[in-house]
Amino acid sequence: MTPSPSRSAAPLDPRLTAAFAEVPVVASVVGTQPLRQFLTAPAKVCILASFAVGQLPQVVPALGRAGKTVFVNVDSSPGLAQDRGALEFIKNMGAHGVVSTRLSLIEKGRPLGLLTMMKVFVTDRSNLRRSTDAISRGAPDLVEIMPAPIITRMSAQAQRAMSPSVAAGFVESPADVALALALGSAAAATSDPRLWSLRRDQLPPVPPAALKRPAVPQE
């Protein structure tokens, strides 16, 4: 898969570099049930999803006090508006960043001092081009690429245009995390609590054959 002209790989924000230094995993915390597991896990970064707007003012500060870096998925927070006011609300409660598929929200996040993570679903070449165009305009701090296995089908050029990235979707084992990192992602995101304790020195080796990208016709 080849993208239209876009940005080169952007540097990872130093706050995220430090957060991923030991555990290169983003915890996708869906609803309140996994919160306790994440609070005691070594993983430092989370994405809160499916939290109602009334729950966030209690959850976000508690995670901050525990030393966690908190992103809020604006698209999946019931009752949260899709505008600048929502981003200011998230910022004021102590969240570090926001996640959205919407370019307009990504563009509004940075001036507020929020880290931004743009979520993209790569389903075909035309979708890839649209995504890289949006990423070039929004300049997010991170790109959440879904599903993770698609990265092996992307050209190196396409992946650079979507970097720094977090591989998400179908991340189910330490081998999946290791492969995502070996292919160039800064981290992998998963809702599986068993992987929230996966340290870099525990990653399994990646077979060289797994890193070979298939030939992709150029257009």
Phi, psi and chi 1 to 4 in degrees:
 res  aa     phi    psi   chi1   chi2   chi3   chi4
   1 MET       -  131.4  -67.0 -177.2  178.1      -
   2 THR  -122.1  136.3   55.8      -      -      -
   3 PRO   -90.3  168.5   35.2  -34.4      -      -
   4 SER   -75.0  165.0   55.6      -      -      -
   5 PRO   -51.5  136.0  -27.3   36.0      -      -
   6 SER  -153.6 -170.9 -175.1      -      -      -
   7 ARG   -72.4  157.3   67.2  175.2 -174.8  171.9
   8 SER   -80.2  172.5  -59.9      -      -      -
   9 ALA   -56.5  127.5      -      -      -      -
  10 ALA   -91.2  152.4      -      -      -      -
  11 PRO   -70.8  148.5   25.5  -33.7      -      -
  12 LEU   -77.2  135.6 -173.8   63.8      -      -
  13 ASP   -55.8  135.1 -175.3  -79.7      -      -
  14 PRO   -55.3  -32.1  -25.4   34.2      -      -
  15 ARG   -64.2  -37.0  -70.0  168.9  -70.9  179.6
  16 LEU   -77.5  -35.5  -63.7  171.5      -      -
  17 THR   -57.1  -45.4  -60.1      -      -      -
  18 ALA   -65.8  -39.9      -      -      -      -
  19 ALA   -66.9  -32.3      -      -      -      -
  20 PHE   -92.8    0.0  -66.0  145.4      -      -
  21 ALA   -58.9  -41.5      -      -      -      -
  22 GLU   -99.6  -46.0 -174.1  175.1    7.0      -
  23 VAL  -121.4  104.7  179.5      -      -      -
  24 PRO   -85.2   47.0   34.1  -35.6      -      -
  25 VAL  -129.8  133.4  174.5      -      -      -
  26 VAL   -98.0  125.0  176.1      -      -      -
  27 ALA   -82.8  118.0      -      -      -      -
  28 SER   -86.0  103.1  -65.1      -      -      -
  29 VAL   -97.2  104.0 -179.0      -      -      -
  30 VAL  -102.0  104.1 -177.1      -      -      -
  31 GLY    79.3  176.7      -      -      -      -
  32 THR   -78.9  -21.4   58.0      -      -      -
  33 GLN   -58.1  -41.9 -172.6  172.5   -5.8      -
  34 PRO   -83.1    1.4   -3.8   20.8      -      -
  35 LEU   -57.4  -45.7  -89.7  175.6      -      -
  36 ARG   -61.9  -39.8 -173.2  175.0  -62.8  -85.2
  37 GLN   -64.0  -38.8  -71.1  170.9  -72.7      -
  38 PHE   -70.3  -37.6  175.3   61.6      -      -
  39 LEU   -58.3  -32.9  -83.8  167.1      -      -
  40 THR  -100.7    0.6   57.9      -      -      -
  41 ALA   -84.9  153.0      -      -      -      -
  42 PRO   -67.7  -23.4  -21.0   33.0      -      -
  43 ALA   -56.4  139.0      -      -      -      -
  44 LYS  -103.1  -18.3  -63.5  -64.6 -174.7 -176.2
  45 VAL  -117.1  138.4 -177.3      -      -      -
  46 CYS  -137.2  157.9   73.1      -      -      -
  47 ILE  -116.6  119.1  -61.5  171.8      -      -
  48 LEU   -87.4  124.2  -60.8 -178.1      -      -
  49 ALA  -131.9  147.2      -      -      -      -
  50 SER    63.9   33.2  -61.1      -      -      -
  51 PHE  -101.4  125.3  -78.8   80.5      -      -
  52 ALA   -64.7  152.2      -      -      -      -
  53 VAL   -57.1  -32.8   64.9      -      -      -
  54 GLY   -72.2  -17.7      -      -      -      -
  55 GLN   -86.0  -27.7  -63.7  172.9  -48.1      -
  56 LEU   -60.2  -40.9  -67.9  172.4      -      -
  57 PRO   -63.2  -18.5  -26.0   37.2      -      -
  58 GLN   -92.4  -41.1  -67.3 -179.7  -39.0      -
  59 VAL   -73.0  -47.6  171.8      -      -      -
  60 VAL   -60.7  -50.2  170.8      -      -      -
  61 PRO   -61.2  -35.9  -24.5   36.2      -      -
  62 ALA   -63.6  -41.0      -      -      -      -
  63 LEU   -67.6  -37.9  -68.1  173.3      -      -
  64 GLY   -62.0  -42.0      -      -      -      -
  65 ARG   -64.4  -25.6  -71.3 -168.4  -64.4  -89.5
  66 ALA   -85.4    4.4      -      -      -      -
  67 GLY    82.2   19.2      -      -      -      -
  68 LYS   -91.3  149.1  -53.6  -65.3 -171.3  178.5
  69 THR   -96.4  118.3  -60.1      -      -      -
  70 VAL  -111.5  122.2 -178.5      -      -      -
  71 PHE  -105.8  140.9  -74.7   80.6      -      -
  72 VAL  -110.9  125.9  175.1      -      -      -
  73 ASN   -78.0  102.7 -172.7  -34.7      -      -
  74 VAL   -65.2  -33.5 -176.9      -      -      -
  75 ASP   -68.9  -23.7  -58.2  -14.5      -      -
  76 SER  -119.5   30.7   68.3      -      -      -
  77 SER  -111.6   99.5  -62.5      -      -      -
  78 PRO   -55.1  129.5  -24.8   34.1      -      -
  79 GLY    92.3   -8.1      -      -      -      -
  80 LEU   -91.8  125.4 -166.1   62.4      -      -
  81 ALA   -69.8  164.0      -      -      -      -
  82 GLN  -105.6   61.8  -53.6  -69.0  -47.4      -
  83 ASP  -149.9 -179.4   56.6   20.8      -      -
  84 ARG   -60.7  -36.8  179.7 -174.8  172.2   90.7
  85 GLY   -58.8  -38.1      -      -      -      -
  86 ALA   -65.1  -39.9      -      -      -      -
  87 LEU   -66.7  -38.8  -59.8 -175.0      -      -
  88 GLU   -64.6  -39.1  -69.1  174.3  -17.6      -
  89 PHE   -60.4  -45.4  173.3   71.1      -      -
  90 ILE   -63.8  -44.0  -70.7  170.0      -      -
  91 LYS   -62.2  -45.3  170.1   71.4  174.1  178.7
  92 ASN   -67.4  -24.6  -69.4  -21.4      -      -
  93 MET   -84.6   -6.4   74.3  176.1   71.5      -
  94 GLY   108.2    4.8      -      -      -      -
  95 ALA   -68.1  151.0      -      -      -      -
  96 HIS   -91.2  -27.3  -57.2   86.0      -      -
  97 GLY  -159.3  175.2      -      -      -      -
  98 VAL  -131.7  153.1  -67.3      -      -      -
  99 VAL  -122.0  135.3  179.6      -      -      -
 100 SER  -161.3  154.9  179.8      -      -      -
 101 THR   -87.4   -8.7   58.9      -      -      -
 102 ARG   -90.8  120.8  -66.4  171.9  168.6   82.1
 103 LEU   -58.6  -39.8  174.0   59.8      -      -
 104 SER   -60.4  -37.4   61.0      -      -      -
 105 LEU   -73.2  -37.6  -70.3  178.4      -      -
 106 ILE   -62.2  -42.9  -62.8  -60.6      -      -
 107 GLU   -65.2  -32.5  -69.7  176.7  -38.3      -
 108 LYS   -80.9  -20.6  -69.2 -179.6  176.2   70.6
 109 GLY   -71.0  -43.4      -      -      -      -
 110 ARG   -61.9  -45.3  176.8  163.1  -70.7 -179.3
 111 PRO   -59.3  -20.6  -24.2   34.8      -      -
 112 LEU   -87.3   -2.4  -65.8  174.5      -      -
 113 GLY    85.7   15.1      -      -      -      -
 114 LEU   -92.2  143.3  -72.0  164.7      -      -
 115 LEU   -69.6  144.8  -67.0  168.0      -      -
 116 THR  -123.9  138.0   55.8      -      -      -
 117 MET  -127.1  115.3 -172.8 -174.0  -53.1      -
 118 MET   -93.2  124.6 -170.3  166.4 -168.0      -
 119 LYS   -93.6  126.0 -172.5  172.9 -171.8  174.1
 120 VAL  -128.6  141.4  -61.7      -      -      -
 121 PHE  -107.4  113.3  -62.8   88.3      -      -
 122 VAL   -95.7  107.8 -178.9      -      -      -
 123 THR  -113.4  -24.9   56.1      -      -      -
 124 ASP  -161.7  179.1   54.3   36.0      -      -
 125 ARG   -66.1  -39.3  -70.9 -169.4 -167.1  118.1
 126 SER   -66.7  -37.4   61.6      -      -      -
 127 ASN   -64.9  -37.6  173.2  -90.0      -      -
 128 LEU   -62.2  -43.0  178.2   62.8      -      -
 129 ARG   -62.6  -44.6  -69.6 -169.4 -174.9   90.8
 130 ARG   -61.5  -39.7  -70.7 -167.8  -62.7  -88.1
 131 SER   -65.6  -45.4  -64.3      -      -      -
 132 THR   -67.3  -32.8   53.4      -      -      -
 133 ASP   -63.0  -45.6  -73.8  -16.3      -      -
 134 ALA   -64.9  -39.1      -      -      -      -
 135 ILE   -64.7  -40.6  -69.5  163.3      -      -
 136 SER   -61.3  -38.1  179.8      -      -      -
 137 ARG   -75.5  -42.1  -68.4  169.4   58.5 -169.4
 138 GLY   -83.0  -22.9      -      -      -      -
 139 ALA    47.6   54.9      -      -      -      -
 140 PRO   -68.7  159.6   28.4  -36.4      -      -
 141 ASP   -71.5  -31.8  -65.3  -71.6      -      -
 142 LEU  -141.2  152.1  -79.4  172.3      -      -
 143 VAL  -118.6  122.2  179.3      -      -      -
 144 GLU   -90.8  108.6 -174.3  178.8   17.9      -
 145 ILE   -94.0  123.3  -58.2  176.1      -      -
 146 MET  -126.9  142.6  -63.3 -169.3   68.4      -
 147 PRO   -82.5  155.7   31.8  -34.6      -      -
 148 ALA   -54.6  -40.2      -      -      -      -
 149 PRO   -61.2  -18.5  -27.2   37.4      -      -
 150 ILE   -66.8  -21.6 -162.6   64.5      -      -
 151 ILE   -60.3  -32.5  -63.8  175.3      -      -
 152 THR   -69.0  -15.3   61.5      -      -      -
 153 ARG   -96.8   -5.5  -57.0  -65.5  -56.7 -179.5
 154 MET   -90.7  144.8  -67.1  168.2   56.6      -
 155 SER   -70.5  161.2   68.7      -      -      -
 156 ALA   -61.1  -35.5      -      -      -      -
 157 GLN   -63.1  -44.1  178.4 -169.5    1.3      -
 158 ALA   -63.4  -41.4      -      -      -      -
 159 GLN   -68.7  -36.7 -166.1  170.7   -3.9      -
 160 ARG   -61.5  -38.5  -78.1 -165.2  -59.7  -87.9
 161 ALA   -66.7  -20.1      -      -      -      -
 162 MET  -110.2   19.9  -56.5  179.0   89.7      -
 163 SER  -101.4  156.1  -66.1      -      -      -
 164 PRO   -72.0  143.2   23.5  -30.0      -      -
 165 SER  -122.3  159.1   65.9      -      -      -
 166 VAL  -120.6  123.7  170.9      -      -      -
 167 ALA   -83.5  130.4      -      -      -      -
 168 ALA  -141.7  153.8      -      -      -      -
 169 GLY    89.9  118.7      -      -      -      -
 170 PHE    65.4   26.9  -62.7  100.2      -      -
 171 VAL   -91.9  101.5  176.2      -      -      -
 172 GLU  -125.3   -3.0  -59.8  169.5  -18.6      -
 173 SER  -152.9  163.8   68.7      -      -      -
 174 PRO   -57.4  -33.4  -28.8   37.5      -      -
 175 ALA   -63.8  -36.1      -      -      -      -
 176 ASP   -65.5  -40.9  -66.9  -26.6      -      -
 177 VAL   -65.6  -45.8  176.8      -      -      -
 178 ALA   -60.4  -41.6      -      -      -      -
 179 LEU   -65.7  -42.7  178.1   58.1      -      -
 180 ALA   -58.7  -43.3      -      -      -      -
 181 LEU   -68.1  -41.5  -62.0 -177.0      -      -
 182 ALA   -64.1  -28.5      -      -      -      -
 183 LEU   -85.2   -1.9  -72.1  169.6      -      -
 184 GLY   114.2   -2.6      -      -      -      -
 185 SER   -73.1  150.0  -69.2      -      -      -
 186 ALA   -76.0  -26.9      -      -      -      -
 187 ALA  -164.9  173.6      -      -      -      -
 188 ALA  -125.0  144.4      -      -      -      -
 189 ALA  -109.4  139.0      -      -      -      -
 190 THR  -154.3  151.5  178.8      -      -      -
 191 SER   -94.3    2.0   60.1      -      -      -
 192 ASP   -83.2  109.4 -172.4  -19.3      -      -
 193 PRO   -59.0  -23.2  -22.7   34.4      -      -
 194 ARG   -64.4  -24.4  -65.6  173.6  -62.1  178.4
 195 LEU   -92.8   -4.5  -62.7  179.0      -      -
 196 TRP   -74.9   -6.0  -61.5  -12.2      -      -
 197 SER  -111.7    9.6  -60.2      -      -      -
 198 LEU   -78.0  112.1 -177.7   64.3      -      -
 199 ARG   -91.2  158.5  -56.7  176.4 -169.5  -85.7
 200 ARG   -57.5  -38.4  -74.6 -173.6 -177.3  -89.6
 201 ASP   -74.5   -3.1   59.9    6.5      -      -
 202 GLN  -102.5   -0.7  -62.5  172.2  -37.0      -
 203 LEU   -69.2  136.2  -68.4  170.5      -      -
 204 PRO   -75.0  158.0   28.8  -35.2      -      -
 205 PRO   -66.3  149.7   22.6  -32.2      -      -
 206 VAL  -102.0  122.8  177.3      -      -      -
 207 PRO   -60.5  136.5  -19.9   31.3      -      -
 208 PRO   -54.0  -34.2  -26.6   35.1      -      -
 209 ALA   -62.6  -28.7      -      -      -      -
 210 ALA   -71.4  -19.1      -      -      -      -
 211 LEU   -91.7   -6.5  -59.9  176.3      -      -
 212 LYS   -78.0  117.2 -174.3  176.8  179.5 -179.6
 213 ARG   -83.2  135.8  -59.4  175.1 -167.4  -98.0
 214 PRO   -67.1  153.6   23.4  -32.0      -      -
 215 ALA   -64.4  133.7      -      -      -      -
 216 VAL  -121.7  129.2  178.1      -      -      -
 217 PRO   -62.0  135.9   20.4  -31.0      -      -
 218 GLN   -86.0  142.3  -56.7  -66.3  -49.9      -
 219 GLU  -117.3      -  -62.1 -177.3    4.0      -
